[in-house]
Structures are given as structure tokens and as C-alpha cells.
Amino acid sequence: MTTAPQQLIEGFRRFRERHFSQDDALYRQLVEEGQTPRILVVACCDSRVDPAIVLDCAPGDLFVIRNVANLVPPVEERGGGYHGTSAALEFGVRKLGVSHVIVLGHAHCGGIRALMQTNNAADSFVGDWMQLAEEARIGVERDLPNATPEARLRDCEQRSILVSMRNLMTFPWVRERVEKGELELHGWYFDIEQGLLLNYDAATGGFAPL
């Protein structure tokens, strides 16, 4: 486990040797041609679920947005506040022209756990942000009142992915491209205990292994 900045510096040196040697053209190509990822991933900040590592991707493959609990807010009027996730989404969809948007949730999500706890601090940044998934929490309380805490947490994690997918469609430039068949939305769930990647299937209304 990396525990000190010096380890990061040493890691950068290895990275530099690997990608900036004379016989490695990847970064020269990325500089000369610019980034052209076809896939945008909305992922969690959790240190265990780095999309590039989990999905075994090279630099330039993914355009990644990371925030607490991989949430997508609904579209809002511009002005007032800061909309980092919305701005990154706009850049990926409108400027880069990605063909796929994946909302990548995961098991044991701290943000969703905070949402499910009754003592979740409403006056914290995390508490305010997690209100975006309140619909998911309410659904769990309604449908799984007697389930174990672990089952309720997992269900809320997956429901929150669907909330974000619906919120994606509130952005006019997302909805337009989806309706034209130029953009596909995906809901994925990484089970970090079992090492499984699940996909939301609209036909069955559930998540199944890919």
C-alpha cells in the first residue's frame, strides 16, 4: 500500500520510464492528436475503484468523472454554485463526443452508507451531496424494511445508479444524442468482494454479471 508521497514520486519515475522512452509513442500521439476517448465513466472517489485500473485501460481510453458515490445531478440553471460534475459531463458529451456514458457504482460505498444512516449530518458537504440519491434510500425503506443492513446497502447502491441514469436524461444534449442513437447509457456495478462486474438490464429491471 502506498503510504507516503515519496512512493508516488518513485512511481512517477517508473511511469516516465515506461511511457516517455524513445520507443513508446503513446503520449506523443496523445499530445499531437489530442484526447479522443469514446467512453465516459462516472465513478466514485473510493480509492478501491479506480476505473482505469478496474477496467484495465490505457491512458487516453477513458474520460473519467469521479465524485462521492458516482452521482449525476439533474440539470440545473447556470449561475450560482459550482457544477463540476455537470461541466465535466458537458465537456465529455458535447466537446469530445463520447459514444457511451457508464455510471459505475460499487459495493461498500461510503457515500451510500452515509445516506442510509439515520445520523447522516445534514449540515455537511457529504450530507448535502448525498441528497441527490434520496430517492434510492426511500425506495429501499419502502421495499426492503426487514432486510439485513448489508442487503439494504447493496440495494441502495444499485438504485442510486438508476437515479443517476435518469438524471443524465435531464440534460438536453444527452437526451438528444441518446434519442438519435449516437449515445448509449450504461449502469454498471462493481462487486469488490466477489470481483464481479454487473450490468443493469432494463428488460429484467435488475443487475446481472457481464
C-alpha positions, 0 to 999 in steps of 0.5 A, a space after each residue: 500500500 502506498 503510504 507516503 508521497 515519496 512512493 508516488 514520486 518513485 512511481 512517477 519515475 517508473 511511469 516516465 520510464 515506461 511511457 516517455 522512452 524513445 520507443 513508446 509513442 503513446 503520449 506523443 500521439 496523445 499530445 499531437 492528436 489530442 484526447 479522443 476517448 469514446 467512453 465516459 465513466 462516472 465513478 466514485 472517489 473510493 480509492 478501491 475503484 479506480 476505473 482505469 485500473 478496474 477496467 484495465 485501460 490505457 491512458 487516453 481510453 477513458 474520460 473519467 468523472 469521479 465524485 462521492 458515490 458516482 452521482 449525476 445531478 439533474 440539470 440545473 440553471 447556470 449561475 450560482 454554485 459550482 457544477 463540476 460534475 455537470 461541466 465535466 459531463 458537458 465537456 465529455 458529451 458535447 466537446 469530445 463526443 463520447 459514444 457511451 456514458 457508464 455510471 459505475 457504482 460499487 459495493 461498500 460505498 461510503 457515500 451510500 452508507 452515509 445516506 442510509 444512516 439515520 445520523 447522516 449530518 445534514 449540515 455537511 458537504 457529504 450530507 448535502 451531496 448525498 441528497 441527490 440519491 434520496 430517492 434510492 434510500 426511500 425506495 429501499 425503506 419502502 421495499 426492503 424494511 426487514 432486510 439485513 443492513 448489508 442487503 439494504 446497502 447493496 440495494 441502495 447502491 444499485 438504485 442510486 445508479 438508476 437515479 443517476 441514469 435518469 438524471 443524465 436524461 435531464 440534460 438536453 444534449 444527452 437526451 438528444 444524442 441518446 434519442 438519435 442513437 449516437 449515445 448509449 447509457 450504461 449502469 454498471 456495478 462493481 462487486 469488490 468482494 466477489 470481483 464481479 462486474 454487473 450490468 443493469 438490464 432494463 428488460 429484467 429491471 435488475 443487475 446481472 454479471 457481464 
